[in-house]
Amino acid sequence: MELTLTPNIAAPDDFYAALLATHDGLSCAESEALNARLILILANHIGDDAVLSQALHAALPPKKRNPA
Amino acid sequence: MTSIFDTPLYAYARHADQETKTPRRHPVVIIGAGPVGLALAVDLAQKGVETLVLDDNDKVSLGSRAICFSKRTLEIADRLSFGQTLVDKGVQWNLGKVFFNDRKVYEFDLQAEDGHRRPAFINLQQYYFEIALVDRIRALQQNGAPLDLRGGSKVIDVTPKADHVTLQVDTPHGIYTLEADWLIACDGAASPVRHALGLDFVGRVFEDNFLIADVVMDADFPVERWFWFDPPFNKNQSALLHKQPDNVWRIDLQLGRDIDREAEKKPENVIPRLKAMLGDDINFQLEWVSIYTFQCRRMENFCHGRVIFAGDSAHQVSPFGARGANSGVQDADNLGWKLHAVLDGSAPEALIDSYDDERIFAAEENLKNSARSTDFITPKSHASRVFRDAVLTLAEQYSFARPLVNSGRLSLPCFYHTSPLTSPDTMSGPGRSRPGAPCPDVWLSDGYLLQYLGNHFTLLCINTAPPALGGDIDPAITILCLHTKDNPSGALQTRYLGTVPSAVYLIRPDQHITARWPDFDATAVHRAHRRALARKPKTWS
């Protein structure tokens, strides 16, 4: 399976607002912990090794990424 | 009362080898009478190979040390006829609980499927394992086995030659010289032999200190493995509680990086830590306290001409996962039949090279798993700590996160599917019994399958048989024919056939499968047998 890197969220502004809202009132450490939990939950949902490794790579800083 | 730690089990005695003008040559000399060296000695002696074990000490090792013996180790001990002694004395456990802060987040059950003679693990102090081996050696000696165990004999020099090794042995009566066709260094992580030969031992060093304490107490904690991440009684560190026989409990407390080791070992510092963990109202006595750090490393090669390294001398792992003594015993299991075959001329010396291939592969697997456990238990970076805590938090509520919790991936036997001795898989049978796998056990109507396997090559024929029984097969191979209709549990079918109607397995003396076919084929069996002995293929085949 291929990692989706084209728009795939129906209501992007709504999702973004909801993402920020989950962090409301959290300290830096709490936000960081929430992000880590979120990554693990989403990664498990995806499950597919190939997609996950593409995602790990896509998330690297640009200069650490292999040219596409 | 004299403690077992003070009782000589193989006291030094002057030997005729010390009087000879020309050094006596032994086929196999093993240095180190720990679990690995003694297990190898028993294996060789059972096969009739003249074996000499040298150790500078004459007693069991101090403290409980290795305490978890895996199913595979017990199966090897069965093959060496001392498995029942271990199981009778050992503590069986199946349940592991994982705590984070003050909450239980997860538990796992190692309950094995039916039809296996041995449980997933027993807990047993290393010294009981060593005593069982020495008793086994004494029994073999009484039956005339050519096996000698010499205490008070410190090897101070090793000189490799083309076809043998020369040793200098220091004793209370002075130094004498010995020769060995094969020298097996089972002399532990600090291996003097490895140092004497100037060989490398590289890998990762971990800086965390762990306090290990054996306490004797009459507590009604259940017989389970309890592991704490960041508990209130040991903030930002880990802890482990595990039961051993004789009401001895193993406690491991992570202490962190920069500590005063001597101070931390003092009872006045240890006891308050243990009270914080166990509660003030529990009476206990300290039996043994030690502080350790550990490394994950291995030698680049385990075979150096006629010198072969086995156990901790060859590879060292973190203690999480019971991979030290268990992998060392599996080294011995792998080496014993190969040395025997080379010494009796049924295989070329090249067979010994496969020990390097197979056990380096196994060591890599153990190093990878134990380094990963260590990274989870002692996070090395901020990000790794954040994710570790996220996994533990999620695990309490969601099952998906539980497989990510790593408090030690408990040792499983290695599959030698990449070994040059192993033939390609030619049937679509179960993956767990593919070539390279250790044979899965099965309860048959009159015993366990593993009781019929090992110590020699076996051709296991299921729902089929060689046409003229034994006719075209090397007489060194034992034939065992079984039928699934005689196995009402169905385990023989699921573990060895899967969906295929019949199968033929060629099984090595260490109970690893080396080839399998859907049907009997004399030429294929012959070829796989030669391959498993590292013999060059004949042109006729």
Interface residues (C-beta under 8 A of the other chain):
Chain A: E32 A33 A36 R37 I39 L40 I41 N44
Chain B: V386 F387 D389 A390 V391 T393 L394 Y398 F400 A401 L404
